[in-house]
Structures are given as structure tokens and as C-alpha cells.
């Protein structure tokens, strides 16, 4: 196997130290020459004899200098060569050891020569050169021993300008950890390699195996891994605890985005953008992520915190930012603008040379999903259906977007789809996992659509079980999702029956959930369908009374919710109960007027109705309401006109400036032809009795009987007004006292059937003139035998 040597950046210090040793050798040579000249030792003699050195101090010093030089030459290779080898792994330490060795060699030589001790004892002052020399030799041996080890291979991989083969890095890390289990660098690099390979669970396991030391070193990597596996809150908290880390701010912003804390995410992206991006790619990512966060704020009805409502020129040059701008327009219900922006994003993506055809196909699918939704909202159903049928939404990589695409495809069908087929398609959709989850405003309608399909295919028990859990947690709420679940739950109980049959099945639920707003509204709607406005009003008033009796402040907000108040007022108006309308709106306005954000529409309706009241307290409340409306919006003509009307009768001088700001009456009636209107007459509304007339309730689920034709009474031709009427005229003819039967049989039968007589007896008068004796008749038939079988 070929061995690749990697020269560290600090290796120049090692080379410089090695070169210094050569100059030190030259110094030794010059030092010896100096003492040779003083001692007058001719060449080629290397040393003088022992006797001469004992007699002449100069010759003794010459011998010491010569020996110090020789000792230097003996040890120089033993220090320089190890230093050059060890410098490949430890350049700074090797260079420092080399400098220390050089200093020790100078001290050794000077002590050898200058000190007059016997046998050159002064050299011992520099013998510590042995320590750096031994260190260099040991470091060189370790470098050579590990030069072809896994650790070396790992370092060689990491020193490349770009690392693309993360599997090779992971294998090198594993090999290194088999030899050095507690190598912190190898553990850290392994975690990074696992993150690059998208093996986030394995990365977290590696962090746990590395202990607290590795966790503290790789805080950012751990936060990112937690974010990718869906532990969003834990990732957000961990990233927030990391100080002075730009990468941690990115992870925190992404985690905040996924847990729908869009305001915090927007602030983080704003801070990162103001601090200037490190490179262009980060700047582009910040622009895209900021646009996505602004769109989500619009969906969450927090558009006031969005700084950029309209896309800039730079946003229209990149398909991602154009797409995010379109999503923001959809959230603001600006469908025409969103259609233009989606077309722009689609064109930019299609013409982008940096993407392959496959990548373009994948990026265009989410854009088409939104286009289908926008076309459906704009009434272009055929275009939406055509685009949905031509798009392979099942190939979308992002599972959440794929689910939305399949839902939009079913919803865009112009013909009524087969509920069983639609139910199967949505059931087969793969549920998003981990951080790829639907947002709440997406997940709620998706769940509702599934439940509706369950009802259509007759899975009533599944709907009951699914909705009951959510309703047991929260019942009294004005949230649309909770109330829709309540309606679906009631529908499943009624098994899709309407009218009286459906009401009979649903009414027992009120005893279990008396404050369930969605349930009560369902009952009210069914009562309206059966033309029973009075019962609907009774149920509505009972709900509001139960909410009013509660001490919970949230119940009071529901009690005076604008939606419930509008339903109550509508029911009162159907029964022409004007005083109750004024009273209900007055109570609601009194409750909301001191709130921080009162419902403007409710206050406007209450103010208009209160102005029609003749009560002083109602007029005072109207004046206060219009004062609040005018202070909240100074340019509102409605609030100004109401404020003027409220004060016109009591303090007209107070509103003269407001009157001047309103349109003059002459201008308002300039186009009105008064003469023509007077000639045409003024239509009057029907009387109150006609509005409140009772109507027969329609029979539910039964055919209505045909109406009987009632004929007019007709008098006989011989009717005489002056003639007294027969009092027995209502009796049958044979029962009248004037009736005379014809024939013997008729007379005899008449005697037996005389009015008031006893049945089964006959009256017989004896010839002797005695009283008649009642005789019981023998069996009917006059003594004749009964015909028939014997």
C-alpha cells in the first residue's frame, strides 16, 4: 500500500532548527581552530599528548575544544534525524526540542573548554542535552510506528481540501477507535461522518458512548441530530444554550420554525442576516428561510410582525424565494398575486441550469401542489383538475407535501369522487415522520377530511372513537377545529340522519357535554332545517346561560364570542324580537369594550343597534363604543359617523369637527331624484303579525299527505228563509219521527228498530185489550230452520 506523507504547516520550524545545527557545527570548528593556533599544534595532529597537556594549559584547552567538537559531531545525527521525523507529527514540539538541544550543546562546549577543572569536568553543565535528544528519538519512533496506522489514515483523509467519501472517513474512525478507544478527535469525527451520512440515530448513540466529554465537545452536532430525529424542543433548548455559535443559531431557528414558534425563528434569522453571512450560500439560505418564516407568520394570523409584505427584486430572481412569497400571498388570501408568483417560481425552476432534469422535476412538484390549491380557490376547477391529473404527486420526496398534494388532487375533482376510492388513497398515504411533520393549520384540515371520508364510507364507530378523545380534552372552545370535530362526532352518532330523527339521536349528547359549542350549533342547525326557530333559540340561550354561570374566564370569552352573538341575534331577528337583539349586543359590547383587542365588527353592530334604543343607558353605551372605535381607527368613516350620531342630540358642539370631515348631505343625495321617488310611493314592510305568524312544521322523512279539497256549502233549491228548519234534519232518514216505511215487512222491521227500543224483543197486543206483553223472540229466523249443513 502506498504511503502518503502529509507535511504539517508548522514543519518549517523543524527545518529551520535542523539548519541551525549546521551553523553550530561551523562554530565548533572555528573554536577548535582558535585554540590550535594559541597552543601552536601543527596539522595534521588532532590532539597533543597527555604529558604535553599536563605541562601547557593552552594545549590542554585545545584538547578539550577538539573533544567537544568531536562529541558534537557524534550526537548531531542522533538529534537532527529524529527531529525531522518527529516533526511530521509534532512539528512545534520537535522544533522546540531541537532548539533546547542546540543551547545545551553550546553550554557543553563552553564548560568543557573554559572551565579549568580536571579532565574537562566543566562539560557536565551541558550534559542535559541528552533529555531533548531522547525525546526526539522517542517521538520519531512513535511517528514511524504509527505512520501506517488507522489514526494516520484518518488524519490524511481529513487534511484533504474536500471530503466526499464519508464512508471512508467512518471506516477510518472505527479502525482508530479500535486501537485508541478514548481518542476524542476520532470520536468527534465519527459523529460528524454519521451526520453527513444522515444516520442521526447512530450519531446520537455514538455521542452517548463517548461520554460527557464528547457531549461537551460536540454540542452543536448533538443539537442538530436531535433536530433531525424530531426531538425539536430538546434540540431548541440545547442550541439556545450554546453561546457565540453561528451554527447553533441556525439550528435553534430551524427547531423554532418546526415547533411553530415563528416569531422567535424570524428574530433569529434577522439577527443572523444583520451580522453578515460568512459566505454567499449562507446569505442565500437566510433569505429563503426568512421568506418561509414570514409566510408561516401570515398563516398563523401574525402578519403584523412581518416586515416585508411584497417581494423584492432579488426575491423574484430565485425560485425558492418567489415560491415563499407566493405562500405568503396565499395566506393573506391574495390569490391573483399568488398565481403570478407561482408561475414565476415555476419558470425560474424550469430554466435553472444548475439543476438536473430529475432535480427540476422534484422541485416543481411542490409548486404544482400550490397551483392546484390556488386555481381551485379562484374557481378554475377544470384547470386545477387537469394540472393535478398531469402531476405525479405520489413521487414527492417530502412526505408532508406528498400528503397535501394527494389531498388537493382529490379535492380538485370536478365530479364527485368515489368515497371508497378516495378513502383508500388517503389511507395509503405515508404519514410524515420526525421533523417532516405537517403544521397544525395543515394537519387539522387533513384530519377533518379523513373523518369526513370515514363518514361517507359508513365507518361511524371509527369517527366516534377518533373524535371523542379530542373532545374529552377540550369542549368549550370557539376554535374551528374543535367545533368541526364536535360536528363530525354528532354526525357519527346520528349516522348521517337529518331532521327529527337525527335530533332524537343527538339530543342525549347534550347531557354529557352541555358546554360543547359545536354540538349545540349542530342541534341549532337541525332545528332550523325543521323550521323550528323557537327550539333553536331555546338551545342557544341555554348554552349561553350555562357559560355565563361559569367562573372560568375562558368560558366568558366563549359566551360573548362574535360568532355566537351573530347567531343569537339572527335568531332573535327571525322572531322580530328587537329588544332582545339590543340587550344581547349591549351585554357583549360591555364585556369586550375594556379588552385589549376587542372585536371591531361586534362593537360596530352593537353601536348601531344601541343608537336605535330610547333608553338612556343604551345611548351612553353607544357613545362609549363609538369613542373606542374612533380612537382605535381615526380614519374610519363608520366610526366617525357613529360618533357624530351618538353625540348629535346631547352635545352637538362636541362633534362639529367630526361632522366637517364627513361627506356632506348635499353630495350624498346629489344623484337622488326626489320627485320620482315621491311619485313612485314608499313601500311599507309587512305588519309584525305577519312576520311572527306560526308555520306548520314540515314532516321529516315522511311523505306529506295530499291536501283535502274543501267544497263550499250549497243550499237546496227549495230553501225558504221564513220556514222553520227541521230539528231532526241531521238524523238519518229512517231514524226520523216522520219516517214511514213501505210494505208489511218494512213496517214490521220498523217496529223492531224503533228508535230507543230494546233490541231482540217484539211488542204484541192481546185481543182482549190487555197491555202488551214483552216476549222474548226465539233465535232469529222467525222459527224457520237455518239453512246450511246440519
Secondary structure, 3 states (H helix, E strand, C coil): CCCCCCCCCCHHHHHHHHHHHHHHHHHHHHHHHHHHHHHCCCCCCCCCCHHHHHHCHHHHHHHHHHHHHHHHHHHHHHHHHHHHHHCCCCHHHHHHHHHHHHHHHHHHHHHHHHCCCHHHHHHHHHCCHHHHHHHHHHHHHHHHHCCCCHHHHHHHHHCCCCCCCHHHHHHHHHHHHHHCCCCHHHHHHHHHHHHHCCCHHHHHHHHHHHHHHHHHHCHHHHHHHHHHCCCHHHHHHHHHHCCCCHHHHHHHHHHHHHCCCHHHHHHHHHHHHHCCCCCHHHHHHHHHHHHHHHHHHHHCCCHHHCCCCCCCCCHHHCHHHHHHHHHHHHHCCCHHHHHHHHHHHHHHHHCCCCCCHHHHHHHHHHHHHHHHHHHHHCCCHHHHHHHHHHCCHHHCCCHHHHHHHHHHHHHCCCCCCCHHHHHHHHHHCCCCCCCCCCCHHHHHHHHHHHHHHHHHCCCHHHHHHHHHHHHHHCCCCCCHHHHHHHHHHHHHHHCCCCHHHHHHHHCHHHHHCCCCHHHHHHHHHHHHHCCCHHHHHHHHHHHHHHHHCCCCHHHHHHHCCHHHHHHHHHHHHHCCCHHHHHHHHHHHHHHHCCCCCCCHHHHHHHHHHHHCCCCHHHHHHHHHHHHHHHHHCCCCHHHHHHHHHHHCCCCHHHHHHHHHHCCCHHHHCCCCCHHHHHHHCCCCCCCHHHHCCCCCCCCCCCCCCCCCCCCCCCCCCCCCCCCCCCCCCCCCHHHCCCCCCCHHHHHHHHHHCCCCCCCCEEEECCCCCCCCEEEECCCCCCCCCCCCCC
